Amino acid sequence: MKAAMVDRELIEHLTRPGVRLPGLQNWLMNEVWTQAAFEAAGSSPQAYLLRGETMVDKRENLLRAAAPSLFNELVSAPSEERIIPSFLQNNSRTAVVIFDGCSLREMPRLLALAGNSRRQVLECGCGRAAVPSETEYFISDRLGMGLEALGPSQLSGRGELKQRNTRYYYYGRTSDYHTIEDGDEQLLLWSRFPDQRYTDSTANDETMFDGIWDGLEQAWKRTVQAVPPDRTVLVTSDHGYIFLGPGMSDHGLKGVDRMLDGKRFRFFEPNESLPETGNGLWVDAGRRLAVMAGRGHNRFQGPGAQSVYRHGGLTLMEMLTPWIVLGPVQ
């Protein structure tokens, strides 16, 4: 009976006209990646990861085959209420904390840490990565500061931030520490956790998720808890990731990455033939950009090639990110 109910939900997603993304966001945040789901998995991070990814893999693969318009929704501009420039403009005495590569899976952990910090959750929803779902393009396309595509370590001392009355703190490691002085500026804190872990030699199965779950506490203490207590804090991420453990990918996408040189996206030179959207690719002809659309393996070479934690493409778990607004310490 339960399986039949799940199948009916899938059929509704496949056959219902109109947009699908709001319903999928609700499903991910209120059914798949929740505290109740974590407890149902025996409070084991890796069991919780595998349980949730099995559900997402099944639904997203069916949607790719039957309703590829989902990818057009994922690349559409996020709402004005869920972009960092609007948050900074509409709130005074704020701080933005970006956990690089954090996903919706970690929402229960982030909410628990917020409670431990005695900060009330004012808003809880989904942010959106840039396309491609890589850090550099989030900086150029989502920060709203007129920056080019560059890495977070390169933001220190940038005039564009100073012009917008923003003070920047960069945490290359979870152990990094900064004394955050108060003042009139907006605060932007960027932690490279958990993304720094994805090229680790341990990132080849679900057991690394235990380390992500535990490591968030230290990263939180160094960032959110270091913010002056009277500030409103936005906790968000630049991109999520897909987990491509055994059985967690779409076999129909095998070999799609050949056109992308084994990557999850590729910019094509003017003299190269540009592929068309379809068959596992989404193409922006204006940018001469092709992105893997769907939960397929890519076979790139270099650091992190054995990792099952990937980003850069176009899927639910790469594109949808945490968006949590916290009030002052109570």
C-alpha positions in Angstrom: 0.0 0.0 0.0 2.8 2.4 0.9 4.6 1.7 -2.3 1.4 2.3 -4.3 1.0 5.7 -2.6 4.5 6.7 -3.6 3.9 5.6 -7.1 0.7 7.8 -7.3 2.8 10.8 -6.1 5.3 10.1 -8.8 2.6 9.9 -11.4 1.1 13.2 -10.2 4.5 14.9 -10.6 4.9 13.4 -14.1 1.5 14.3 -15.4 0.5 17.5 -13.7 0.7 20.6 -15.9 2.6 23.7 -14.8 5.6 24.2 -12.6 6.9 21.3 -10.5 9.8 22.9 -8.6 7.8 24.3 -5.6 6.2 20.9 -4.9 9.6 19.3 -5.2 11.2 21.8 -2.8 8.4 21.1 -0.3 8.9 17.4 -0.7 12.7 17.6 -0.1 12.4 19.9 2.9 9.4 18.4 4.6 9.7 14.7 3.8 13.2 13.7 2.6 15.7 15.8 4.5 14.1 16.3 7.9 14.9 15.6 11.6 12.3 12.9 11.6 13.9 11.2 8.6 17.3 11.4 10.4 15.8 9.8 13.5 14.1 7.2 11.3 17.5 6.3 10.0 18.7 5.6 13.5 20.3 9.0 13.8 23.1 7.7 11.6 24.2 10.4 9.1 25.3 7.8 6.4 22.1 5.8 6.7 20.1 9.1 6.5 22.1 10.0 3.4 21.5 6.7 1.6 17.8 6.7 2.5 17.2 10.1 1.2 19.3 9.7 -1.9 17.4 6.6 -2.9 14.2 8.6 -2.8 15.6 11.5 -4.7 17.3 9.3 -7.3 14.1 7.5 -8.2 12.0 10.7 -8.5 14.5 12.8 -10.4 15.4 10.1 -12.9 11.7 9.7 -13.7 11.2 13.4 -14.0 14.2 13.7 -16.4 12.7 11.1 -18.7 9.1 12.3 -18.6 9.2 16.0 -17.6 12.6 17.6 -18.7 11.0 21.0 -18.3 12.1 20.7 -14.7 15.6 21.8 -15.7 14.3 25.0 -17.2 12.8 25.7 -13.8 16.1 25.0 -12.1 18.0 27.5 -14.3 15.4 30.2 -14.0 16.2 33.2 -11.8 15.5 32.7 -8.1 12.8 34.9 -6.4 13.9 38.3 -5.2 13.2 37.2 -1.6 15.9 34.5 -1.9 18.9 36.3 -3.2 21.7 37.8 -1.0 21.5 41.4 -2.4 17.8 41.6 -1.4 18.5 40.2 2.1 21.3 42.8 2.6 19.1 45.6 1.3 16.0 44.7 3.3 17.7 44.1 6.6 19.9 46.2 8.8 22.8 44.9 11.0 23.1 41.6 9.2 25.6 38.9 8.5 25.7 36.4 5.7 27.4 33.0 6.4 28.1 30.8 3.4 29.0 27.2 4.0 30.6 26.2 0.7 29.0 23.2 -0.8 26.4 22.7 1.9 23.1 21.1 0.7 19.5 20.6 1.8 20.5 17.3 3.4 22.2 19.2 6.1 19.2 21.4 7.0 18.3 19.4 10.2 21.8 19.8 11.4 21.9 23.5 10.7 18.5 24.0 12.4 19.6 22.1 15.5 22.8 24.3 15.7 20.7 27.4 15.4 18.6 26.2 18.4 21.8 25.5 20.4 22.9 29.1 19.5 19.7 30.5 20.9 18.8 32.1 17.6 15.2 32.0 16.4 14.6 30.7 12.9 12.8 33.5 11.1 12.8 31.9 7.6 13.6 28.5 6.3 13.6 27.7 2.6 15.6 27.1 -0.6 18.3 29.2 -2.2 19.6 28.6 -5.7 23.0 27.9 -7.1 24.3 29.6 -10.2 24.7 27.7 -13.6 27.1 26.0 -13.6 26.6 25.0 -10.0 30.2 26.0 -9.0 31.5 28.5 -6.5 33.0 30.9 -9.0 29.8 31.5 -10.8 27.8 31.9 -7.6 30.2 34.8 -6.8 29.7 36.4 -10.1 26.0 35.7 -10.6 24.5 35.6 -7.1 26.4 37.9 -4.8 25.2 41.0 -6.7 28.4 42.9 -6.3 29.6 43.1 -9.9 32.4 40.6 -9.4 33.9 38.3 -12.1 34.0 34.6 -11.6 36.6 34.0 -9.0 37.3 31.9 -5.9 36.2 32.9 -2.3 39.8 33.3 -1.2 40.2 36.1 -3.8 37.4 38.2 -2.3 39.5 39.5 0.6 40.3 43.2 0.1 38.1 43.6 -3.0 37.0 47.1 -3.6 33.5 45.9 -4.7 32.8 44.7 -1.2 34.1 47.9 0.4 31.9 50.0 -1.9 28.9 48.1 -0.6 29.9 48.5 3.0 30.6 44.8 3.4 33.4 43.4 5.6 34.6 39.9 4.5 36.0 37.0 6.5 37.4 33.8 4.8 37.7 30.4 6.5 39.8 28.1 4.3 39.8 25.4 7.0 37.3 24.7 9.8 39.9 25.4 12.3 40.5 29.0 11.0 39.5 31.7 13.5 38.7 35.4 13.2 37.8 38.0 15.8 34.8 39.6 14.3 34.6 43.2 15.4 31.4 45.1 15.4 30.7 48.1 13.3 28.4 49.6 10.7 29.3 47.3 7.8 27.4 44.3 6.7 29.3 41.0 7.3 30.1 38.3 4.8 31.6 35.1 6.2 32.7 32.3 3.8 33.6 28.8 5.1 35.1 26.3 2.7 33.5 23.5 4.7 32.2 21.1 3.6 33.3 21.6 -0.1 36.9 21.2 0.9 36.2 17.6 1.8 35.0 16.5 -1.6 38.4 15.9 -3.0 39.5 14.0 0.1 40.5 10.4 -0.3 37.7 9.4 2.0 35.0 10.9 -0.2 34.4 7.7 -2.1 31.4 6.4 -0.2 28.7 7.4 2.3 30.9 7.2 5.4 32.3 10.6 4.7 28.9 12.1 5.4 29.5 11.3 9.1 32.4 13.7 8.9 30.3 16.4 7.2 27.6 16.1 9.9 30.1 16.3 12.7 32.3 19.0 11.1 29.4 21.4 10.7 29.4 22.1 14.5 33.0 23.3 14.4 32.4 25.4 11.3 29.2 26.9 12.9 31.1 27.8 16.0 33.8 29.6 14.1 31.3 31.5 11.9 27.7 31.9 13.1 28.5 31.9 16.8 31.3 34.4 16.2 28.9 37.0 14.7 27.8 39.8 17.1 24.7 38.5 18.9 22.3 41.3 17.9 22.7 40.8 14.2 20.3 39.0 11.9 22.1 36.1 10.1 21.5 34.5 6.8 22.9 31.0 6.6 23.1 29.7 3.0 25.4 28.0 0.5 26.8 28.6 -3.0 25.8 25.1 -4.3 24.8 21.7 -3.2 26.0 18.3 -4.5 24.8 15.0 -5.8 25.8 11.7 -4.1 26.8 9.1 -6.8 27.2 6.0 -4.8 26.3 2.6 -6.2 22.8 2.6 -7.7 22.4 6.4 -7.2 22.6 7.5 -10.8 20.7 7.5 -14.1 22.1 4.8 -16.4 20.4 6.6 -19.3 23.1 9.3 -19.0 26.1 7.0 -19.4 28.6 8.6 -21.7 26.9 12.1 -21.9 30.0 13.6 -20.3 32.2 12.8 -23.3 31.0 16.0 -24.9 32.0 17.8 -21.7 35.5 16.3 -21.5 34.5 14.2 -18.6 33.2 17.2 -16.6 29.7 18.2 -15.4 29.8 21.3 -17.6 31.9 22.9 -20.3 32.2 26.2 -22.1 32.7 25.7 -25.8 35.1 27.8 -28.0 33.6 29.9 -30.8 35.0 27.6 -33.5 33.6 24.4 -31.8 30.2 22.8 -32.6 27.8 23.4 -29.8 25.5 20.5 -28.8 21.8 20.9 -28.5 19.7 20.7 -25.3 18.4 17.2 -24.7 19.7 13.7 -24.0 21.1 14.7 -20.7 22.5 18.1 -21.6 21.2 21.6 -21.0 22.7 24.2 -23.3 22.9 28.0 -23.1 23.8 29.0 -26.6 24.5 32.6 -25.6 27.2 31.6 -23.1 28.2 28.6 -25.3 27.8 26.5 -22.1 26.6 22.9 -21.9 25.8 21.4 -18.6 25.0 17.8 -17.6 21.3 17.7 -16.7 20.5 14.8 -14.5 22.0 12.3 -12.0 24.7 10.9 -14.3 28.3 10.0 -13.5 31.0 12.1 -15.0 34.5 10.6 -15.5 36.8 13.5 -15.1 40.5 13.1 -14.2 42.5 14.8 -11.4 41.9 15.5 -7.7 38.7 14.1 -6.4 38.2 11.8 -9.4 37.2 8.9 -7.1 34.8 11.1 -5.1 31.1 10.2 -5.2 30.2 13.8 -4.1 30.0 15.9 -7.2 28.7 19.3 -8.3 28.8 21.6 -11.3 25.8 20.1 -13.1 22.1 20.6 -13.1 20.1 18.5 -10.6 17.9 19.1 -7.6 20.6 18.5 -5.1 23.2 20.5 -6.8 21.0 23.6 -7.5 18.8 23.8 -4.4 20.6 25.1 -1.3 19.7 26.0 2.3 18.3 29.5 3.0 17.9 30.0 6.8 17.4 33.4 8.3 18.2 33.6 12.0 17.2 36.3 14.5 19.5 37.9 17.1 20.6 35.7 20.1 17.8 35.5 22.7 
